[in-house]
Amino acid sequence: MRDHLRAGIAIYNAGNHHAAHDAWEERWLDLAGDDERFLHGLIQFTAAVHHARNRNWPGTTGLAETAREYLTPLSSEYRDVNVGEVRDSLAALHADPERIERAPPLALTHEGRELALADLDFGASAVAAAVFAEHGDYDEAMVERAIGYARADLDAGRATSPFVTLVMDFARGGNRAIVHQRLAEHTDRRTARERSVDGLFET
């Protein structure tokens, strides 16, 4: 859960409020109890912020209310996230959704730190990379394959891997389109190499 949690927080803090929920949704569906309430509340919180940024005031207030209901039973630092501040922000957003136009939305923190995409390790970066591939004009299947190659390189103990580096660079953004192109080139070469090796053993 940690990788998905940190990835979603960093995606949200980067201003991708709508995309953030995709880092959590897959995990949320498999959870129960407080963890389910926690991720469900965070998903609705980011949706409330997204609607507020798009001036959908009824959608904002409705989601702010239900998100707060999900998060109310949890401790103020549940899973080391600033849940208490999120609840306060939701209450303020419910009372005055147009406040989003006067001040930036609350930043999410984990372990006392406001996470940025550059703070993510490979595991969380892989989650973020898949989310950005889905939400952008990118080849999702290729990015997933590149993530698989990166994991294989890490499992094999390779000291350097262009896949690890490029997946993390893709997640961090900046020159995402250029990184995507380089990732595609490396992935195509690796795939072709593997097919050639497999062909040696075919009868």
N, C-alpha and C positions, 0 to 999 in steps of 0.2 A: 504493500500500500504506500510505502514511503516515497518511492519513485513517482508514482502517479500523483500523490499529494503535492510534492514539491514542484513537479512539472506544471500542474494546473495553477498553482500559486504564482509561479514565475510568468506563465503565459498571461494570467490576469493582470499582474503588475506591469507587464509590458504594454497594456492597453487593449489586449485582445480579449475583451470581456466575454464575448459570445463563444469564442473558441475554447476558453478555459474549461468549460464543463466537459468537453470530450476527453480530457485527461482523467476525469473522475468517474464518468458515467459507467464505463466498463467495470470498474471496481465496485461502484455503488450497487449495481444490480446483484452482486454476489455476497453482499454483506447483510447483517442483521443487527438489531440492537442499537447501541449508541453510535457505533461506527456508521451504520446506515443513515441514522438521523443526521450525523455530522456531515457526510458528503452530500446528502440530499439537501441539507440547509445551505451548504456552500454553493451547490449548483443553482439553487433558487436565488441566492444572494447575487451571484454573478449575472443571472438573467435579469434581476431587478435593476442592476446597474446598467446593463445593456439597454433595457427598455427606457430607462431614464435618459440615457445619452441620446436616444432616438425620439425623445419627447412623447413617449407613450405613457402618459401619466396614470391612466387606470391600470394598465399592465404592471407598472412600477409599484403602485400601492398594494395591489393584490399579492404580488410575489414577495414584497417586503414583509407583509403580514404573515404569510405562510412560512417563509424562510425563518422568521424569528420564532415561530411556534416550534419548528424543528430543532432550533438551536437552544431554546430556553432551558431544557433540562441539563445541558452540558456545562462542564466547568468552564471558567473564563479563559483557560489556556488548554483546552482539550486538544490532545495530540500535538501539543506545543504550538498551536495556532492561536492567534489573537481573537478568539471567539467572542469574548466579552465586548471588545470594540466593534466587532461585526454586528452583534445584537444592537448596540447603541446606534450604529450607523443605520441599521434597518429601521429602527424606531423613528429616527430623524427623517429618513427617506419616506417612510409611510406618512408622517405628519406633513411633510413639505417636499414632494418629489422634485420640484423645480430648483431645489437647493443645489442639484447637480450642475446647474449652469453658473453657480456662484463660487463653487469650490470643487476641487478634484475629488473623485471617489476615494474612499478609504483604501489604503494599501494593506495587503495581507502579509503577515509575518509568520515565519516558522523558526522555532528555537530562538526567538527574539530578534530575528533578522528579516528585513524586507528583501525577499528573494528577487534577484534578477535572473534572466536567462543565462548570463555568464557565470552564475554561481552553481549551476547544475553539473553534477557528475555525469558519467556516461549513461547510467541507467535512466535517470530522469531526462537527460537530453534525448535519449531514444524515444521516450514517450512524447516529448514535445515535438520532435522531428516528425513523427507520424501525424500528430495533430496539425501541424503547419502544412504538411503535404496534403492532408484532406481538405483544409480550408483555403488553400491557394491553388494556383494554376500549375500544379506539379504532378508528376507521375507517382501516384501513391504506391503502386506495386513495386516500382523500382526502388523507392525509398525503403519500403519494408524489406526488400531483398538486401539492400545495402546494410540495413540494421542487422540482418541475419549474418552477413559476412563479418561485420564488426564484432558481433558476439562470438562467432567462431574463432576469430583471431585472438580475442581476449581469452577464451577458453583454452586455446592452444599455447598461450603464454608468449605470443609474439610481442617483442619489445616495441615495435612500431607497426602501425596499421593505418593506411590512408583512409580506411572506412571509419575507424573510430574518430579520427580527426575531422573528417568531412561531415559525418553525422552530427557531431557536436557543433561544428561551424554552421551547419544548416539550421539547427535548433536556435542558435544564438542570433541569427539574422544578419543584418547589415547588407551583405552582398548575396542574399539567399539564392537569387536566380543564377548567379555565376557558380556558386557552390553546388547547386542542383545539377548544373551541366557537368561539372567535374566529377560529381558523384555518379552520374549516369555513365560517363566514360569509363571510370574504374569498374563499375558494376558490369558493364557490357564485356569488358576484357576478362574479368574474373569468371563470368558466366560462360564465355566462349572457351576459356581455358579448361573449365570443369567438364564441359561437353566433349572437348577433344580427348581428355583423359578417359572419360566414360566410354568413348567410342573405341578405345584401344581394347576394351574387354568385351565388346559386343561380337557375337558370332554371325 
